[in-house]
Amino acid sequence: VGAFAVGGSIVIFIVGLEMVLGAEFFKGESEARAATVVPIAFPLIAGSGTLTTIISLKANYSYTPLLLGILANLIFVYLVLKSLRHIERVLGPSGLIAIRKFFGVILLAIAVKIFATNAHGLIK
């Protein structure tokens, strides 16, 4: 699990960098092809990044806090998706960019924490 946590932290770090810098490091599939396979929102909410994060966090925390965090996140995502039009109107384009950069920095911090916690186990 330690190796998976380190690998996952690198993926999370890259996603955080993309959010902060506004750059795309990996080219995605064409939207038309991706939309036919799964709904567009699904990979963002419960895709490989989410699964990597959960497995990486499992390396450091027990099931109870992890499940409580998943439940809190589920409720938060539901509320955000439900009120997305209102949030977009209130924040505007520059507000959305600022929030994206803010959460990108948080994602970078989480990635560094997961990496630092698990990397020493690989070196031994």
N, C-alpha and C positions, 0 to 999 in steps of 0.2 A: 504494500500500500504506500510505503514511503516513496518509491520510485514514481508511482502514479501521481502522488501528491506534488512531487517536484515538477514532473512534466505538465501537470494541470496548472501549476502556478505560473509556468512560463506562458502557457496559452492565455491565462487570465491577464497576465502582465501585458501581452501583446494587444489584447482587446482593450485594456485600459489605456495603452498608448494611442491606439486608434481613436478612442474617445477624446483624449486630451489634445492630441495633435490635429485631429480632423483628417487624418490620412487613412488610406486603406492599404494595409500591408499584403493582404491576400485577396486575389480577385475571386469574387463569388460567381456562382452559376448565373446564367441568364435568368432574369426574373420570370419569364414566361415558362421556362422549363421547371424552375423551382416551385412555382405556384401550382403546377399540375400535380406535383408529388405530395406536397403537404401545404396546409395553410401558411401564409407568410409569417404570421405572428408566432406560430408554434416553435420554430427553431430559436426564436429570441427568448421565449418563456421557459420552455422545457427541452431545449436542445442539448447538444454536446457540451457546451460551456456550463450549463446548469448542472448536468450530471457530473462533469469534471469537478466543479466546485463542491458539490455534495460529497463526493468520494474523498476529495482532498481534505475537507473539513472533518470527515469521519475519522481521519488519521489522528486528529487532535482532540476531538470531543466525543462524549458518549451520545447515545441515541436520544435521550430526553431533550437536551438543549438543541440538538440538531433538528428534531421533529418540531419543537416549538418555533424555531427559526423558520422552518419551511412553512408552517401554518401561518405565522405572522406575514411572511413574504407572499403567500398565496392570497391572503386577505388584502394586503396592500396592492398587489398587482390587479386584483379584481376591481378595487375601488378606483385605481388610476385608469384602467381601461374603460370603466363605466363612465368616468367624467373626463375623458380625454379631450373632447371638443371644447369644453369649458376651460380646461387647463391651457390648451393651445391658444385660445382667444385671450386669456388673461396675460400669459407670459409673452406672447409674440415670438417672432423668430430669434431675436437676440437673447431673450430669456431662456428659450429652449437650448440654445448653444451654451449658455452659461451653466445650466443645470447638467447638460451632458458632460462638460468639462469637470464640474464638481464631482459627479459620480465616477468619472474616469479616474480622478485622483484617489478616491476611496477604493476603487477596484485595484489600482496600483499598490496601495498600502496593504490590502488583503493579500495580494499576490506575493509581495515581499515577505510578509509574515509567514505565509504557508511555506514559501521556499526556505526561509531561514530556519523554521522549525524542523523541516524534514531533510534538508540537504546534508546536515552533519551525520545523519544515519547512513547515508550512502557512501560517505568517505571512509568510514571505519572498516 
